[in-house]
Amino acid sequence: MRDVLVTIGAALPAGCAVFADAGNTGAAAIHHLPFGDGRFVVALGMGGMGWGIAAGIGSAIAARDIRPDGRVVVIAGDGSFLMHGIEIHTAIEHDAPITLIVLNNDAHGMCVTREARFFPGAPSVNRFRHTDIAGGLAAMFAGLPVRTAGDLLTLRSACDELFSHTGPNCLVVDVDPDEEPPFAPLISRGTP
């Protein structure tokens, strides 16, 4: 996730607002997203999953009239998307300048990490079957630009394209569910 967030950060439009959702995505964004001169908001604590999506959409709708060239970027995990991602419909209806980036690890990633740490050998209840989020959004919302990225070059190209778009759009990036998030209580001793 570090390389993914560094690539996204390098492409962020000047002055944009970024909302990072909870879980692995939020932890990784706090530690690895290079952020410039805009606003950075992260959902932490209990009940945070999906909050960044709604907050980002609301911010994009409100800011559209203040800064017509401004863009809001939401970075959320697939668990957050599966809980609240369909709120992208509100962004579509209001033509909000928002890019929803879904980091899809087919899991509640931080929960997978906790399971491995505290219940080694127990079967995981936090891994999902693969979900084609990009395909689902493209099928549901005709005209919504949706891209996927399987490598960093494609990711950078998709960011450049979508961040320059005027309305809502979505980018889905598959990431590893077994990558430990940069969350101090869960980091193995001796890990840099």
C-alpha positions in Angstrom: 0.0 0.0 0.0 3.0 2.3 0.5 3.8 2.4 -3.2 0.1 2.8 -4.1 -0.3 5.8 -1.7 3.0 7.4 -2.8 1.8 7.2 -6.4 -1.6 8.7 -5.6 0.0 11.4 -3.5 2.3 12.4 -6.4 -0.7 12.9 -8.6 -3.0 14.8 -6.2 -4.2 18.2 -7.6 -2.8 21.2 -5.8 -5.1 22.4 -3.0 -7.4 19.4 -3.1 -9.0 18.0 0.0 -8.3 14.3 0.9 -10.5 12.2 3.1 -9.0 8.8 4.2 -11.3 6.3 5.6 -10.7 3.9 8.6 -8.8 0.7 8.8 -5.7 -0.3 6.8 -6.4 2.5 4.3 -6.5 5.2 6.9 -3.4 4.0 8.7 -1.5 3.6 5.5 -2.6 7.1 4.3 -1.5 8.8 7.5 1.9 7.3 7.2 2.6 7.1 3.4 0.5 9.6 1.5 2.6 12.6 0.6 0.3 15.5 1.1 0.7 19.1 -0.1 -1.3 22.2 0.5 -4.9 21.1 0.8 -6.8 19.5 3.6 -6.4 16.0 5.0 -9.1 14.4 7.1 -9.0 10.9 8.4 -11.7 8.8 10.0 -10.3 7.1 13.1 -11.9 5.4 16.1 -14.8 3.1 16.4 -17.5 3.4 13.8 -15.3 5.2 11.3 -15.7 2.8 8.3 -17.5 4.6 5.5 -17.5 8.0 7.2 -14.8 9.3 4.8 -17.0 8.6 1.8 -20.0 10.6 3.0 -17.8 13.4 4.4 -15.9 13.6 1.1 -19.1 13.7 -1.0 -20.6 16.4 1.3 -17.4 18.4 1.1 -17.2 18.1 -2.7 -20.8 19.3 -3.1 -20.3 22.3 -0.7 -16.9 23.2 -2.2 -18.1 23.0 -5.8 -19.7 26.5 -5.5 -16.7 28.0 -3.7 -13.9 26.5 -5.8 -15.3 25.2 -9.1 -11.9 23.9 -10.0 -11.4 22.1 -6.7 -11.4 18.3 -6.4 -12.0 16.1 -3.4 -10.3 12.7 -3.2 -11.6 10.0 -1.0 -9.4 7.0 -0.2 -11.4 4.1 1.2 -11.0 0.4 1.6 -13.4 -2.1 0.1 -15.0 -2.8 3.5 -15.9 0.9 3.8 -17.1 0.9 0.2 -19.3 -2.2 0.8 -20.8 -0.4 3.8 -21.3 3.1 2.4 -19.9 3.3 -1.1 -23.2 3.5 -2.9 -23.4 7.0 -1.6 -21.4 7.8 -4.8 -25.0 8.1 -6.2 -25.4 11.4 -4.4 -22.1 12.7 -5.9 -23.4 11.7 -9.4 -26.8 13.4 -8.8 -25.0 16.6 -7.8 -22.1 16.3 -10.3 -19.7 16.7 -7.4 -16.0 17.0 -8.2 -14.9 13.9 -6.3 -12.7 10.9 -7.0 -13.4 7.9 -4.9 -10.4 5.6 -4.7 -11.1 2.1 -3.4 -8.2 0.1 -2.2 -9.6 -3.4 -2.6 -8.0 -6.2 -0.5 -11.0 -8.4 -0.4 -11.0 -8.2 3.4 -11.4 -6.2 6.5 -7.7 -5.8 6.4 -6.9 -4.5 9.9 -9.2 -7.3 11.3 -7.2 -9.9 9.2 -4.0 -8.5 10.8 -5.5 -8.7 14.3 -6.8 -12.3 13.7 -3.3 -13.4 12.6 -1.7 -11.7 15.6 -4.1 -12.6 18.4 -5.7 -15.8 17.0 -2.9 -17.6 15.0 -4.1 -20.7 13.2 -7.8 -19.8 13.5 -9.8 -19.5 10.3 -10.4 -15.9 9.2 -13.9 -14.5 9.2 -12.7 -11.2 7.6 -11.7 -12.3 4.1 -14.2 -11.9 1.3 -14.6 -13.4 -2.1 -13.3 -11.1 -4.8 -15.6 -8.3 -5.5 -15.5 -6.5 -8.9 -16.3 -3.1 -7.5 -15.2 -1.3 -10.7 -17.4 -3.5 -12.9 -20.4 -3.1 -10.5 -20.1 0.7 -10.5 -19.7 0.9 -14.2 -22.8 -1.3 -14.7 -24.9 0.6 -12.2 -24.1 4.2 -13.2 -23.8 4.7 -16.9 -21.4 7.5 -17.7 -19.5 7.3 -14.4 -15.8 7.1 -15.3 -14.5 4.1 -13.5 -10.9 2.8 -13.8 -8.9 0.0 -12.3 -5.1 -0.2 -11.8 -3.1 -3.3 -11.5 0.3 -1.7 -11.5 1.9 1.7 -10.6 2.2 3.0 -14.1 -1.5 2.4 -14.8 -2.3 3.8 -11.4 -0.5 7.1 -12.2 -2.1 7.4 -15.6 -5.6 6.7 -14.1 -5.0 9.3 -11.3 -3.9 11.9 -13.9 -7.0 11.3 -16.0 -9.5 11.1 -13.2 -8.2 14.0 -11.1 -8.5 16.3 -14.2 -12.2 15.3 -14.7 -14.9 17.8 -13.8 -17.4 15.5 -12.1 -17.4 12.3 -10.0 -15.4 9.3 -10.8 -13.9 6.2 -9.2 -10.7 4.3 -9.2 -10.2 0.7 -7.8 -6.8 -0.6 -6.9 -6.3 -4.2 -5.8 -3.9 -4.5 -2.8 -2.6 -7.3 -0.5 -4.9 -8.3 2.4 -1.8 -9.7 4.3 0.1 -6.5 4.3 0.5 -5.3 7.8 -0.9 -1.7 8.3 1.5 0.9 9.8 -0.5 0.8 13.1 1.9 0.6 16.1 0.1 -2.0 18.2 0.1 -4.4 15.2 3.5 -3.9 13.7 5.9 -6.8 14.3 8.9 -6.0 16.5 11.9 -5.1 14.4 9.9 -4.0 11.4 11.1 -0.6 10.0 
